[in-house]
Amino acid sequence: MISLAEKINYLERYLTQSNKNYADSFKEDIVLFIDNFTDKNKLLLFLNKLNSEKEIEEWVENLCSKIVLKFDSEDEQINDFIYDYIQFG
């Protein structure tokens, strides 16, 4: 099992990889929202529920997909959308 610090490092690396498609372009928004990739950032505690790099990748892909399918820029802010996903899944 990987430590929280390793999960945080992996998440940051994964989010900063080059974009392969439209959904990947929202990774930058996630990076800007999280801002501080350290174990002191309470936003990152959701990583305790994830057990592997693959689960982290799936979490990011699911969030990006939800942004593409459900985010309405006229009615909500991207930061609110990301926060809700982190808190409630």
C-alpha positions as CSV (number, residue, x, y, z in Angstrom):
1,M,0.0,0.0,0.0
2,I,1.3,3.4,-0.8
3,S,1.5,6.2,1.7
4,L,-0.5,9.4,1.6
5,A,2.5,11.4,0.6
6,E,3.1,9.0,-2.4
7,K,-0.5,9.3,-3.4
8,I,-0.3,13.1,-3.3
9,N,2.9,13.1,-5.4
10,Y,1.3,10.7,-7.9
11,L,-1.9,12.7,-8.1
12,E,0.1,15.9,-8.9
13,R,2.3,14.1,-11.5
14,Y,-0.8,12.6,-13.1
15,L,-2.7,15.9,-13.2
16,T,0.2,17.7,-14.8
17,Q,0.8,15.2,-17.7
18,S,0.1,16.5,-21.1
19,N,-3.5,16.5,-22.3
20,K,-4.6,13.7,-24.6
21,N,-8.2,14.8,-25.1
22,Y,-10.8,17.5,-24.2
23,A,-11.6,15.9,-20.8
24,D,-7.9,16.0,-19.9
25,S,-7.9,19.8,-20.3
26,F,-9.8,20.0,-17.0
27,K,-6.9,18.5,-15.1
28,E,-5.4,22.0,-15.0
29,D,-8.5,23.3,-13.3
30,I,-8.2,20.6,-10.7
31,V,-4.5,21.5,-10.1
32,L,-5.4,25.2,-9.7
33,F,-8.2,24.3,-7.3
34,I,-6.1,21.9,-5.1
35,D,-3.1,24.4,-5.3
36,N,-1.1,22.9,-2.4
37,F,-0.1,19.3,-3.0
38,T,1.1,18.5,0.6
39,D,-0.3,16.3,3.3
40,K,-1.3,19.4,5.2
41,N,-4.0,20.1,2.6
42,K,-7.3,18.7,3.9
43,L,-8.7,18.6,0.4
44,L,-6.4,15.7,-0.3
45,L,-7.7,13.5,2.5
46,F,-10.0,11.8,-0.1
47,L,-6.8,10.0,-1.2
48,N,-7.0,7.9,2.0
49,K,-10.0,6.1,0.3
50,L,-7.9,5.2,-2.7
51,N,-5.4,2.3,-2.6
52,S,-3.4,2.4,-5.8
53,E,-2.1,4.6,-8.6
54,K,-4.8,3.0,-10.8
55,E,-7.6,4.1,-8.4
56,I,-6.1,7.7,-8.4
57,E,-6.1,7.7,-12.2
58,E,-9.7,6.4,-12.3
59,W,-10.8,9.1,-9.8
60,V,-9.3,11.8,-12.0
61,E,-10.8,10.4,-15.1
62,N,-14.2,10.2,-13.5
63,L,-14.1,13.8,-12.3
64,C,-13.0,15.0,-15.7
65,S,-15.8,13.0,-17.4
66,K,-18.3,14.4,-15.0
67,I,-17.1,17.9,-15.7
68,V,-17.6,17.3,-19.5
69,L,-21.0,15.8,-19.0
70,K,-22.5,17.8,-16.2
71,F,-20.7,21.0,-15.6
72,D,-22.8,24.1,-16.6
73,S,-20.5,27.1,-16.7
74,E,-23.6,29.4,-16.8
75,D,-25.0,28.2,-13.4
76,E,-21.9,27.2,-11.4
77,Q,-18.2,27.7,-10.9
78,I,-15.7,25.1,-11.8
79,N,-14.2,25.3,-8.3
80,D,-17.5,24.5,-6.7
81,F,-18.0,21.6,-9.0
82,I,-14.6,20.1,-8.2
83,Y,-15.1,20.7,-4.4
84,D,-18.4,18.9,-4.5
85,Y,-16.9,15.9,-6.2
86,I,-14.0,15.8,-3.7
87,Q,-16.4,15.9,-0.8
88,F,-19.3,13.8,-2.1
89,G,-17.9,11.8,-5.0
